[in-house]
Amino acid sequence: MITCVVHYTIDPAQTGTFERFAQAWMRLVAKHGGHHHGYFLPAEGACDLALALFSFDSLARYEQYRALFGRDPEFIEADRIRDESGCVLRYERTFMRPLLPEQPVGGV
């Protein structure tokens, strides 16, 4: 399993639009074989940071999903929310493997 952690810097004035963007991507990840663990948004105080976590069974499955970016109409529409609103100022992806409670140490 591979988990993608996306760190976002968002426009705090566009949180509602960012939530629409997030809803679209949660649906698309699930539709294309992934498991979305959710978006984590600012809850209190002034903050411009948000996180998303989603997993695929393998890097190969993630790459199949990723190949649809810029080509699939639903992916283009989801990106349009971000691009036209400016709700996302910057983002970066990190890939991690989870260590889950039921896994033995060193297990994959």
LUMKE-615263 format. One record per residue: x, y, z of N, C-alpha, C, O, CB in turn; residue in three letters; residue number from 1. Coordinates in Angstrom, 3 decimals. Each point is the difference from the previous one (the first is absolute). Glycine has a CB too. Example, Ala and Ser with C-alpha at 12.3 -4.5 7.8 and 13.67 -1.06 7.14 Angstrom:
2
R, 13.190, -5.690, 7.800, -0.890, 1.190, 0.000, 0.900, 1.200, 0.000, 1.036, -0.019, 0.665, -2.928, -1.154, 0.581, ALA, 1;
R, 1.542, 2.223, -1.966, 0.820, 1.190, 0.060, -0.770, 1.090, 0.730, 0.509, 1.108, 0.169, 0.675, -1.736, -2.314, SER, 2;
This chain:
108
R, 0.857, -1.180, 0.000, -0.857, 1.180, 0.000, 0.897, 1.234, 0.000, 1.049, 0.026, 0.643, -2.918, -1.257, 0.590, MET, 1;
R, 1.433, 2.246, -1.966, 0.694, 1.281, -0.011, -1.007, 1.098, 0.326, -1.112, 0.015, -0.528, 2.806, -0.854, -1.177, ILE, 2;
R, -1.297, 1.745, 2.569, -0.874, 1.096, 0.399, 0.612, 1.307, -0.468, 1.178, 0.276, 0.230, -2.014, -1.571, 1.775, THR, 3;
R, 0.021, 2.082, -2.659, 0.412, 1.320, -0.460, -0.489, 1.019, 1.027, -1.184, 0.051, 0.332, 1.108, -0.757, -2.795, CYS, 4;
R, 1.001, 1.507, 2.953, -0.326, 1.086, 0.923, 0.219, 1.292, -0.774, 1.107, 0.274, -0.464, -0.444, -1.619, 2.564, VAL, 5;
R, -1.713, 2.132, -2.237, 0.102, 1.256, -0.731, -0.098, 1.140, 1.012, -0.979, 0.109, 0.738, -0.039, -1.133, -2.852, VAL, 6;
R, 2.041, 1.864, 2.136, 0.058, 1.186, 0.854, -0.425, 1.188, -0.847, 0.624, 0.297, -1.019, 1.241, -1.269, 2.475, HIS, 7;
R, -2.923, 1.647, -1.040, -0.521, 1.159, -0.729, 0.232, 1.275, 0.793, -0.104, 0.014, 1.227, -1.628, -1.463, -2.320, TYR, 8;
R, 2.046, 2.510, 0.380, -0.136, 1.358, 0.522, -1.212, 0.555, -0.722, -0.017, 0.087, -1.228, 2.547, 0.255, 1.721, THR, 9;
R, -3.547, 0.035, 0.276, -1.257, 0.450, -0.599, -0.249, 1.466, 0.311, 0.593, 0.571, 0.916, -1.518, -2.888, -0.728, ILE, 10;
R, 0.036, 2.908, -0.968, -0.464, 1.356, 0.265, -1.111, -0.113, 1.046, -1.067, -0.532, -0.308, 1.670, 1.366, -2.062, ASP, 11;
R, -0.383, -0.348, 3.603, -1.022, -0.142, 1.041, -1.348, 0.612, -0.374, -1.031, -0.415, 0.528, 2.867, 0.431, 1.115, PRO, 12;
R, -1.841, 0.959, -2.540, -1.256, 0.608, -0.433, -0.751, -0.901, -0.982, -1.151, 0.276, -0.339, 2.171, 1.987, 0.680, ALA, 13;
R, -0.379, -3.333, -0.797, -0.599, -0.899, -0.984, -0.233, -1.410, 0.568, -0.025, -0.973, -0.754, 1.151, 2.303, -1.051, GLN, 14;
R, -1.295, -1.442, 3.119, -0.143, -1.321, 0.614, -1.196, -0.764, -0.550, 0.099, -1.204, -0.234, 0.965, 2.104, 2.288, THR, 15;
R, -2.178, -0.236, -2.263, -1.183, -0.673, -0.551, 0.271, -0.563, -1.387, -0.425, -1.112, -0.314, -1.028, 2.640, 1.642, GLY, 16;
R, 2.149, -0.776, -2.148, 0.346, -0.477, -1.340, 0.985, -1.161, 0.097, -0.109, -0.973, -0.748, -0.279, 3.278, -0.201, THR, 17;
R, 1.352, -2.206, 1.869, 0.928, -1.106, 0.195, -0.758, -1.265, 0.402, 0.357, -1.092, -0.441, 1.454, 2.716, 1.104, PHE, 18;
R, -2.829, -1.500, 0.149, -0.803, -1.158, 0.393, -0.691, -0.627, -1.212, -0.089, -1.225, -0.083, -0.264, 2.259, 2.347, GLU, 19;
R, -0.134, -0.230, -3.194, -0.592, -0.535, -1.239, 1.048, -0.763, -0.809, -0.262, -1.092, -0.504, -1.391, 2.999, 0.457, ARG, 20;
R, 2.847, -1.312, -0.069, 1.125, -0.637, -0.675, 0.313, -1.344, 0.664, 0.188, -1.004, -0.686, 0.744, 3.271, 0.043, PHE, 21;
R, -0.876, -2.285, 1.974, 0.312, -1.212, 0.757, -1.061, -1.080, -0.212, 0.338, -1.169, -0.187, 0.848, 2.574, 1.889, ALA, 22;
R, -2.448, -1.030, -1.675, -1.083, -0.966, -0.215, 0.136, -0.667, -1.367, -0.190, -1.210, -0.131, -1.320, 2.569, 1.617, GLN, 23;
R, 1.838, -0.564, -2.497, 0.165, -0.549, -1.357, 1.125, -1.032, -0.024, -0.156, -1.074, -0.582, -0.675, 3.239, -0.412, ALA, 24;
R, 1.961, -1.847, 1.623, 1.136, -0.923, -0.020, -0.226, -1.232, 0.859, 0.488, -1.076, -0.348, 0.982, 3.016, -0.049, TRP, 25;
R, -2.187, -1.825, 1.498, -0.305, -1.191, 0.795, -0.817, -0.985, -0.830, 0.239, -1.207, 0.044, -0.184, 2.574, 2.078, MET, 26;
R, -1.011, -0.852, -2.869, -0.829, -0.851, -0.858, 0.846, -0.651, -1.099, -0.160, -1.186, -0.286, -1.835, 2.658, 0.757, ARG, 27;
R, 2.895, -0.697, -1.086, 0.807, -0.535, -1.098, 0.999, -1.059, 0.473, 0.215, -0.997, -0.689, -0.471, 3.186, -0.476, LEU, 28;
R, 0.855, -1.985, 2.310, 0.926, -1.011, 0.533, -0.752, -1.309, 0.208, 0.478, -1.059, -0.407, 0.921, 2.847, 1.538, VAL, 29;
R, -2.567, -1.727, -0.505, -0.784, -1.215, 0.247, -0.439, -0.646, -1.317, 0.051, -1.222, -0.140, -0.846, 2.192, 2.324, ALA, 30;
R, 0.374, -0.165, -3.132, -0.460, -0.506, -1.290, 1.106, -0.753, -0.736, -0.276, -0.935, -0.752, -1.339, 2.837, 0.625, LYS, 31;
R, 2.843, -1.500, 0.340, 1.122, -0.581, -0.745, 0.862, -0.933, 0.843, 1.188, -0.174, -0.275, -1.188, 2.206, -1.129, HIS, 32;
R, -0.603, -2.634, 2.436, 0.642, -1.090, 0.707, 0.787, 0.353, 1.241, 0.620, -0.877, 0.601, -0.535, -0.146, -2.742, GLY, 33;
R, -0.092, 2.278, 2.541, 0.718, 0.386, 1.199, -0.908, 0.086, 1.207, -1.219, -0.142, -0.104, 2.816, 1.368, -1.316, GLY, 34;
R, -0.993, -0.994, 2.547, -0.745, 0.207, 1.246, 0.404, 1.373, 0.548, 1.150, 0.215, 0.382, -1.265, -2.744, 0.127, HIS, 35;
R, -0.845, 3.449, -0.479, 0.297, 1.346, 0.511, -0.243, 0.016, 1.497, -1.058, -0.414, 0.474, 0.432, 1.487, -2.684, HIS, 36;
R, 1.621, -0.589, 2.954, -0.094, 0.080, 1.454, -0.525, 1.359, 0.456, -0.199, 0.229, 1.193, 2.084, -1.857, -1.020, HIS, 37;
R, -2.105, 2.520, -1.127, -0.579, 1.296, 0.302, 0.963, 1.160, -0.169, 1.208, -0.161, -0.180, -2.687, -1.002, 1.732, GLY, 38;
R, 0.882, 2.331, -1.485, 0.732, 1.263, 0.023, -0.068, 0.520, 1.423, -1.007, -0.172, 0.687, 0.489, 0.697, -3.138, TYR, 39;
R, 1.571, 0.098, 2.880, 0.070, 0.553, 1.347, 0.224, 1.492, -0.151, 1.038, 0.447, -0.489, -0.125, -2.614, 1.499, PHE, 40;
R, -1.917, 2.931, -0.576, -0.055, 1.442, -0.242, 0.223, 0.771, 1.289, -0.168, -0.539, 1.094, -1.398, 0.160, -3.005, LEU, 41;
R, 1.947, 1.645, 1.778, 0.149, 0.828, 1.204, -1.296, 0.001, 0.806, -1.094, 0.101, -0.556, 2.787, 1.348, -0.627, PRO, 42;
R, -1.550, -1.563, 2.490, -1.186, -0.062, 0.857, -0.132, 1.209, 0.910, -1.110, 0.379, 0.374, 1.277, -2.840, -0.448, ALA, 43;
R, 0.951, 3.065, 0.431, -0.050, 1.087, 0.966, 1.171, 0.945, -0.262, 1.109, -0.434, -0.312, -2.243, -1.057, 2.033, GLU, 44;
R, 0.874, 2.760, -1.592, 1.066, 0.976, -0.173, 0.342, 0.229, -1.463, -0.536, -0.654, -0.894, 1.422, -0.019, 3.102, GLY, 45;
R, 0.001, 1.596, -2.425, 0.434, 0.317, -1.359, 0.946, -1.087, -0.484, 1.048, -0.236, 0.602, -1.310, 2.717, -0.180, ALA, 46;
R, -0.106, -3.129, -1.497, 0.836, -1.078, -0.511, -0.257, -0.161, -1.485, -1.134, 0.106, -0.467, 1.120, -1.270, 2.705, CYS, 47;
R, 1.073, 0.909, -2.964, -0.124, -0.200, -1.439, 0.501, -1.379, -0.433, 0.333, -0.207, -1.166, -0.068, 2.669, 0.858, ASP, 48;
R, -0.214, -3.403, 1.257, 0.491, -1.338, -0.303, -1.130, -1.010, -0.025, -0.918, 0.059, 0.818, 3.097, 0.530, 0.219, LEU, 49;
R, -2.108, -1.519, -1.983, -0.945, -1.109, -0.091, 0.777, -1.225, -0.457, 1.050, 0.116, -0.631, -3.014, 1.435, 0.107, ALA, 50;
R, 1.438, -2.721, 0.848, 0.619, -1.271, -0.379, -1.038, -0.899, -0.640, -1.189, 0.083, 0.306, 2.864, 0.120, 1.559, LEU, 51;
R, -1.210, -1.067, -2.761, -0.818, -1.073, -0.538, 0.817, -1.274, 0.078, 1.211, 0.017, -0.221, -2.487, 1.554, -1.324, ALA, 52;
R, 0.615, -2.676, 1.861, 0.659, -1.305, 0.027, -0.865, -0.991, -0.761, -1.199, -0.119, 0.252, 2.312, 0.625, 1.973, LEU, 53;
R, -0.490, -1.216, -3.160, -0.710, -1.060, -0.705, 0.977, -1.093, -0.373, 1.194, 0.247, -0.174, -2.886, 1.390, -0.707, PHE, 54;
R, 1.171, -2.860, 0.757, 0.845, -1.168, -0.237, -0.456, -0.774, -1.222, -1.172, 0.006, -0.375, 1.631, -0.141, 2.815, SER, 55;
R, 0.510, -0.531, -3.043, -0.236, -0.969, -1.059, 0.727, -1.273, 0.399, 0.961, 0.038, 0.768, -1.206, 1.767, -2.570, PHE, 56;
R, -0.217, -2.933, 1.276, 0.613, -1.278, 0.334, 1.474, -0.072, -0.386, 0.780, -0.719, 0.624, -3.004, -0.321, -0.911, ASP, 57;
R, 2.596, 1.790, -0.744, 1.386, -0.040, -0.469, 0.321, 1.300, -0.727, -0.894, 0.762, -0.368, 0.814, -3.287, 0.164, SER, 58;
R, 1.358, 2.761, 0.008, 0.424, 1.161, -0.776, -0.488, -0.127, -1.441, -0.340, 1.006, -0.623, 2.365, -0.727, 2.103, LEU, 59;
R, -2.065, -1.478, -2.011, -0.500, -0.217, -1.366, -1.459, 0.432, -0.121, -0.372, 0.630, -0.989, 1.977, -2.545, 0.709, ALA, 60;
R, -2.443, 1.585, 1.275, -1.413, 0.425, -0.025, -0.108, 1.522, 0.092, -0.824, 0.611, -0.681, 0.143, -2.793, 1.751, ARG, 61;
R, 1.519, 2.790, -0.221, 0.006, 1.457, 0.082, 0.381, 0.592, -1.353, -0.616, 0.974, -0.432, 1.211, -1.081, 2.885, TYR, 62;
R, 0.388, -0.447, -3.122, 0.444, 0.531, -1.291, -1.086, -0.125, -1.067, -0.095, 0.854, -0.882, 2.445, -1.454, 1.489, GLU, 63;
R, -3.176, -0.457, -0.539, -1.137, -0.121, -0.920, -0.984, 1.145, 0.228, -0.476, 0.624, -0.948, 0.748, -3.135, 0.901, GLN, 64;
R, -0.564, 2.774, 1.304, -0.877, 1.115, 0.372, 0.609, 1.322, -0.464, -0.692, 0.835, -0.582, -0.156, -2.134, 2.579, TYR, 65;
R, 2.126, 1.486, -1.741, 0.699, 1.242, -0.321, 0.047, 0.259, -1.506, 0.043, 1.153, -0.429, 1.324, -1.451, 2.495, ARG, 66;
R, -1.375, -0.758, -2.863, 0.037, 0.139, -1.461, -1.245, 0.696, -0.546, 0.008, 0.475, -1.136, 1.383, -2.540, 1.031, ALA, 67;
R, -2.459, 2.130, 0.899, -1.246, 0.641, -0.441, 0.041, 1.523, 0.138, -0.841, 0.693, -0.574, -0.373, -2.765, 1.233, LEU, 68;
R, 2.182, 2.601, 0.096, 0.087, 1.455, 0.201, 0.196, 0.700, -1.335, 0.834, -0.397, -0.813, 0.128, 0.055, 3.114, PHE, 69;
R, -1.747, 1.392, -2.509, 0.109, 0.783, -1.221, -0.647, -0.639, -1.208, -0.016, 0.599, -1.076, 2.079, 0.294, 1.988, GLY, 70;
R, -2.598, -2.098, -0.762, -0.627, -0.713, -1.125, -1.469, -0.309, 0.253, -0.839, 0.203, -0.878, 3.053, -1.187, 0.347, ARG, 71;
R, -2.525, 0.499, 1.718, -1.368, -0.390, 0.344, -0.815, 1.259, 0.306, 0.443, 0.844, 0.779, 0.357, -3.085, 0.135, ASP, 72;
R, -1.985, 2.376, -1.518, -0.814, 1.210, 0.223, -0.333, 0.275, 1.467, -0.052, 1.159, 0.411, -0.896, -1.547, -2.649, PRO, 73;
R, 0.721, -0.665, 3.036, -0.306, 0.223, 1.420, 1.220, 0.534, 0.750, -0.142, 0.832, 0.896, -1.567, -2.670, -0.992, GLU, 74;
R, 2.886, 1.374, -0.256, 1.226, 0.489, 0.627, 0.236, 1.461, -0.379, 0.369, 0.822, 0.838, 0.605, -3.152, -0.873, PHE, 75;
R, -1.191, 2.633, -1.225, 0.173, 1.380, -0.480, -0.968, 0.929, 0.719, 0.370, 1.104, 0.399, 0.381, -1.949, -2.651, ILE, 76;
R, -1.990, 0.395, 2.416, -1.001, 0.828, 0.694, 0.377, 0.221, 1.458, -0.151, 1.111, 0.509, -1.612, -1.984, -2.049, GLU, 77;
R, 2.249, -0.158, 2.221, 0.418, 0.157, 1.395, 1.160, 0.997, 0.110, 0.013, 0.845, 0.895, -0.762, -3.208, -0.410, ALA, 78;
R, 1.702, 2.262, -1.381, 1.117, 0.952, 0.010, -0.455, 1.418, -0.325, 0.585, 0.971, 0.482, 0.938, -2.824, -1.150, ASP, 79;
R, -2.553, 1.970, -0.139, -0.514, 1.324, -0.365, -0.494, 0.750, 1.239, 0.158, 1.218, 0.088, -0.804, -2.097, -2.362, ARG, 80;
R, 0.052, 0.165, 3.230, -0.451, 0.643, 1.243, 1.181, 0.701, 0.660, -0.101, 1.164, 0.390, -1.714, -2.909, -0.074, ILE, 81;
R, 2.935, 1.033, -0.190, 1.213, 0.553, 0.613, 0.569, 1.146, -0.824, 0.312, 1.067, 0.531, 0.176, -3.304, 0.460, ARG, 82;
R, -0.356, 2.007, -2.285, 0.671, 0.970, -0.860, -0.775, 1.313, -0.138, 0.593, 1.078, 0.039, 0.404, -2.992, -1.267, ASP, 83;
R, -2.308, 1.826, 1.068, -0.796, 1.208, -0.200, -0.228, 0.782, 1.286, -0.170, 1.219, -0.044, -0.929, -2.362, -1.847, GLU, 84;
R, 1.095, 0.469, 3.027, -0.278, 0.689, 1.265, 1.266, 0.529, 0.671, -0.042, 1.002, 0.715, -1.945, -2.468, -0.436, SER, 85;
R, 3.105, 0.795, -0.510, 1.221, 0.355, 0.728, -0.026, -0.478, 1.443, 0.742, 0.517, 0.835, -0.509, 1.461, -2.311, GLY, 86;
R, -1.087, -2.968, 1.786, -0.109, -0.476, 1.387, 1.264, -0.706, 0.475, 0.273, -0.032, 1.200, -2.721, -0.202, -1.539, CYS, 87;
R, 3.220, -0.331, -0.580, 1.266, -0.656, 0.343, 1.136, 0.903, -0.463, 0.118, 0.309, -1.186, -1.146, -2.642, 0.994, VAL, 88;
R, 1.854, 2.750, 1.133, 1.133, 0.851, -0.330, 1.237, -0.832, -0.355, 0.810, 0.387, -0.842, -1.735, 1.382, 2.364, LEU, 89;
R, 1.044, -2.911, -0.861, 1.159, -0.859, -0.230, -0.328, -1.380, 0.577, -0.775, -0.121, 0.949, 2.411, 2.105, -0.872, ARG, 90;
R, -1.025, -3.032, -0.674, -0.149, -1.337, 0.572, 1.216, -0.849, -0.348, 0.709, 0.256, -0.974, -3.222, -0.082, 0.815, TYR, 91;
R, 2.728, -1.183, 0.978, 1.058, -0.968, -0.276, -0.451, -1.371, 0.480, -0.726, -0.128, 0.986, 2.514, 1.913, -0.781, GLU, 92;
R, -1.340, -2.809, -0.929, -0.367, -1.381, 0.312, 1.190, -0.732, 0.615, 1.148, 0.206, -0.392, -2.828, -0.212, -1.491, ARG, 93;
R, 1.380, -0.840, 2.842, 0.976, -0.906, 0.597, -0.628, -1.385, 0.007, -1.185, -0.145, 0.299, 2.230, 1.987, 1.149, THR, 94;
R, -0.264, -2.850, -1.772, -0.501, -1.374, 0.021, 0.564, -0.710, 1.212, 1.195, 0.070, 0.286, -1.387, -0.117, -2.799, PHE, 95;
R, -0.692, -0.640, 3.219, 0.381, -0.673, 1.228, -0.633, -1.381, 0.011, -0.959, -0.262, -0.725, 1.166, 2.462, 1.959, MET, 96;
R, 0.334, -3.071, -0.415, -0.643, -1.295, 0.228, -0.504, 0.006, 1.438, 0.719, 0.390, 0.920, 0.779, -1.606, -2.624, ARG, 97;
R, -2.723, 0.788, 1.885, -0.546, 0.023, 1.359, 0.537, -1.149, 0.849, 0.273, -1.087, -0.508, -2.331, 2.174, -0.386, PRO, 98;
R, 2.200, -0.837, 2.159, 0.219, -1.050, 0.997, -1.305, -0.073, 0.768, -0.352, 0.929, 0.726, 2.915, -0.556, -0.536, LEU, 99;
R, -3.276, -1.466, -0.347, -1.330, -0.146, 0.577, 0.065, -0.864, 1.256, 0.908, -0.820, 0.136, -1.947, 1.072, -2.418, LEU, 100;
R, 0.092, -0.081, 3.199, 0.031, -0.733, 1.267, 0.090, -1.512, -0.167, 0.636, -0.673, 0.812, -1.945, 2.517, 0.153, PRO, 101;
R, 0.687, -2.383, -1.999, -0.037, -1.454, -0.182, 1.218, -0.556, -0.736, 0.103, -1.213, -0.184, -2.566, 1.388, 0.172, GLU, 102;
R, 3.384, 0.687, -0.412, 1.193, -0.447, -0.730, 1.136, -0.375, 0.942, 0.239, 0.676, 1.000, -0.906, 0.786, -2.901, GLN, 103;
R, 1.363, -2.544, 1.573, 1.207, -0.295, 0.780, 1.093, 1.004, -0.345, 0.016, 0.543, -1.105, -0.617, -2.997, 1.187, PRO, 104;
R, 1.500, 2.700, 0.837, 1.118, 0.920, -0.231, 0.797, -0.527, -1.195, 0.322, -1.186, -0.075, -0.204, 1.850, 2.555, VAL, 105;
R, 0.198, 0.261, -3.431, 0.732, -0.390, -1.203, -0.882, -0.608, -1.070, 0.490, -0.347, -1.075, 1.467, -0.013, 2.500, GLY, 106;
R, -3.255, 0.222, -1.155, -0.927, -0.595, -0.981, -0.407, 1.005, -1.051, -0.017, 1.208, 0.234, -0.823, -2.759, 1.513, GLY, 107;
R, 0.523, 1.037, -2.881, -0.460, 0.861, -1.096, -1.360, -0.460, -0.438, -0.584, 0.582, -0.915, 2.931, -0.136, 0.161, VAL, 108;
